[in-house]
């Protein structure tokens, strides 16, 4: 593995005041969003929408990297220019999601991440397309007697294997252990589960020989469950999230970015802003949001597909707001 290449990619991705735009929704998630807005769920409609997101003029002021799914990585603009080429020409890093889905773990309600079987071959193909980073997501639910230790261990082993395959190809791995917001758990319970899981994940990464300064942690914030009573405000979210990162993430981590994961657009930007108002943070903390940045543009495009520039302006505005939050200057 070439550590210098990994470090240079990490630096580019976490450049201030930029963040990452995730447009790697699964087909199921994309179908749900389109159908809710009465948009036909066809490959061409998905391509049109992604072209809007990728070709937005000036987006490179606020976005350092785009995360794509396999389908998007091979798509082209109406003018037959590969999406990956459009991004690279703008100076934006290309990332392609590695995992392919989830499977029940040992016959339980827990779902373990899948996608390692042919990943060594796929990552080489993605590299040829210009990818410089990738992403692997764990989906961890808080419930009665879950998550179990065996589940956390198995998920972490798979994540470590993925990360090592990436680094051997000079691809920066994003490791994304998402604690789901679903449920009525307290913010304290979320803290407890997040801490347990981060310890397991980094133990496995180190055991596998993964180069920690050459990875980016894409983490969920420490949040109350979305159905909890008296949900914690942004000040509490910021304080507890920073505390957990300081205690349970290696100091030499390449970078830390947050997923929006079920938060409203405003919650996502306000929580990030609150964290970046805390002085003397040991790392730069920025965003890797999907829906929280795309949402206004998607709503606009669904209503008026001809007004692409109008939707792109809304995308830029959302990206700018989160860019400001990444330096604690969102108002």
C-alpha positions, -999 to +999 in steps of 0.1 A: +000+000+000+012+035-008+006+055+024+014+088+007-013+084-019-038+076+009-028+106+030-031+130+000-066+117-009-077+121+028-063+157+029-082+165-003-115+151+010-114+169+043-102+203+029-119+232+047-146+243+042-158+214+021-176+181+027-188+151+009-221+146-010-235+111-008-256+102-038-252+064-032-288+056-022-298+020-028-323+013-055-349+006-028-343+039-011-343+058-044-376+041-054-392+052-021-381+088-026-392+089-063-426+073-058-434+096-028-430+125-053-447+107-082-414+105-102-413+074-125-387+049-112-368+042-144-331+040-150-333+071-173-351+091-146-324+081-121-297+091-146-314+125-152-316+132-115-280+123-109-268+144-138-285+174-122-266+166-089-232+160-106-232+189-131-244+216-107-222+247-115-200+258-086-207+228-064-169+222-061-167+253-038-185+232-011-180+196-020-147+177-021-161+142-030-192+125-043-201+090-032-217+070-060-234+036-063-223+011-089-251+021-113-242+058-112-204+051-116-211+038-151-237+063-162-231+093-185-245+128-191-269+134-220-238+146-239-223+111-233-196+123-208-190+098-180-202+111-147-169+102-131-151+124-157-173+153-150-165+151-113-127+146-118-126+176-142-142+198-114-114+186-090-139+165-070-129+131-057-149+101-068-160+075-043-180+043-051-199+023-025-185-012-019-212-030+000-240-047-019-267-051+008-275-068+041-284-103+052-299-117+085-273-125+110-276-160+125-313-160+118-319-129+140-334-095+133-298-081+131-285-076+095-249-079+086-233-061+057-225-080+025-203-074-006-169-089+000-172-118-024-161-101-056-149-068-041-112-073-050-122-074-086-148-046-084-124-022-066-099-025-095-127-017-120-137+013-099-101+025-098-100+025-136-131+047-136-111+072-115-124+063-080-100+074-051-122+063-022-149+039-013-175+032+015-187+003+036-217+008+059-227-011+090-264-009+100-268-012+138-302-011+154-308-004+191-335-027+205-342-052+232-310-073+236-295-059+204-270-053+191-253-085+202-215-088+207-212-115+180-230-093+155-207-063+162-176-085+159-187-101+126-196-067+111-163-052+122-143-081+108-159-076+074-153-038+076-116-044+083-113-068+054-129-043+031-106-015+043-075-035+038-085-044+002-091-007-005-058+004+009-038-022-011-053-005-042-045+030-029-082+037-024-092+055+008-118+035+027-147+052+044-158+031+074-194+039+083-207+023+115-242+037+115-263+035+147-298+038+134-320+066+147-351+044+147-366+037+181-373+055+214-339+051+230-323+079+250-292+097+239-273+080+267-282+046+253-270+057+219-237+068+235-233+034+252-239+014+220-218+038+198-189+035+222-190-003+223-191-005+185-163+020+179-141+001+202-148-032+183-144-016+149-110+000+156-097-031+174-105-051+142-090-024+119-058-024+138-056-062+141-060-065+103-031-041+096-053-012+083-034+021+081-055+043+104-043+077+090-054+065+056-091+060+065-120+083+071-146+075+097-181+083+085-201+081+118-235+088+131-239+115+157-249+106+193-286+112+191-319+103+209-340+078+190-365+096+167-394+084+188-379+093+221-396+117+245-376+149+252-351+144+224-317+160+231-310+194+215-281+203+193-259+215+223-263+181+240-258+162+207-226+182+200-212+177+236-218+139+237-206+133+201-174+152+207-169+133+240-173+099+224-149+108+195-122+119+219-126+088+240-131+061+214-115+072+181-077+069+175-060+103+175-043+095+142-075+089+123-073+104+088-106+122+090-141+123+105-173+130+086-209+127+097-239+110+081-273+127+085-291+094+091-328+102+097-322+138+110-342+166+094-322+189+071-322+216+098-311+191+125-282+179+104-268+214+097-275+227+133-259+197+150-228+199+128-226+237+134-228+232+172-199+208+171-177+231+152-184+259+176-166+239+203-130+252+206-098+232+202-112+202+184-085+176+176-098+170+141-117+188+114-153+176+115-173+179+083-204+163+066-210+134+043-247+140+038-271+126+012-308+134+017-300+164+040-284+182+011-303+167-019-338+171-005-346+207-016-333+199-051-352+166-054-384+183-043-380+211-069-370+188-098-399+164-090-424+193-094-407+209-124-382+186-142-375+212-168-361+237-143-328+220-137-309+252-129-335+261-102-330+227-086-293+230-088-294+264-071-312+248-042-286+220-041-258+247-040-276+265-012-279+234+010-242+225+003-232+260+012-251+259+045-234+227+055-201+240+044-206+270+068-216+245+095-184+226+090-165+257+102-191+267+128-204+297+109-239+287+099-265+311+111 
